[in-house]
Amino acid sequence: MNKDQTKHNDIVWRSLLYVPANNEKFIAKAHTREADALILDLEDSVPEDQRERAREMLPDAIKSVTQSGADATVRINRPIRHMVKDVEAAVKAGAKALFVTKVDGAAHLRLIDELVSEVEREAGRPHGDVKFIPMIETADAYFRAHEVARASSRNVGMNVGGEDFALDTDMTPDAETLMLPKQTIMIAAKSAKIMAMGFIGTVADYTDIEGFRANVRRSRKFGFQAASVIHPSGIPILNEEFTPTTQEVEQAEKIISAYDDAVKNGIGAIRVDGKMIDVPVAIRAERLLSRYHAIKAKGNS
């Protein structure tokens, strides 16, 4: 049975925190927030006239936010003239991944892949070192999500930019309206064996802590594996809710042990605690344990 559903097993994320790439105060504190990754934002949270300064700050910012073991990622801009500058700065500064905004389709992502390959070579980084998280943010791109998810071997995850998508579709951005778009992108990501990122709602929903927790817990049931927030108060919740519980781990171990014994005896389906266990259930248990051990191996709490 195949234990791993996703590619790039060195990346194990549950929580990501947006940090404006021009805000020295936020950058200095980011490594204390216990997020699995930080998203140094060059896009919406940085005024256009400050983006050049933010790019210049990236080398020091990446060193700062990674000092406690978190991964450093950068959210880049869509307009070509800004995107090229963002990519050059982020790749040369050592970003592990790029959040690629407003992806139009597979051709768009492949063009950025070509650019990143050139900059990697110039920076002396191995080819393919920089990963992608394409963001689906328009109604037009929504119908090409399946192709986008497969467009580059650099892809490690995919999500919906909820606020921008809602704006483009004239929807109110909330859990009800975004449920279908988010679930569709989740399925597209899973089909490409990359991380399904996000939760049913938007990053703006952080003031109602218990409501946020319930939303994240529900989202995990739908198949989401990691999510980003704009406020550090959401990080402990993401870390807890996207980590298999002790009870889940113990049950998974019990299922795998019982099923392995059954297979040795030529039995394809058994009952454990009154529930039928067959191949799909056993694989699900293996995947849960694989993720749990990967989280622990990374030193995540």
Secondary structure, DSSP 8 states (H G I E B T S, - for coil): -----SS-TT---SEEEEEETT-HHHHHHHTTS--SEEEEE-STTS-GGGHHHHHHHHHHHHHHHTTTS-EEEEEE-SSHHHHHHHHHHHHHHT-SEEEE-S---HHHHHHHHHHHHHHHHHHT--TT-SEEEEEE-SHHHHTTHHHHHTS-TTB-EEEE-HHHHHHHHT---SHHHHHHHHHHHHHHHHHTTSEEB--SS-TT--S-HHHHHHHHHHHHHHT--BEEESSGGGHHHHHHHTS--HHHHHHHHHHHHHHHHHHHTT-S-EEETTEEE-HHHHHHHHHHHHHHHHHHHTT--
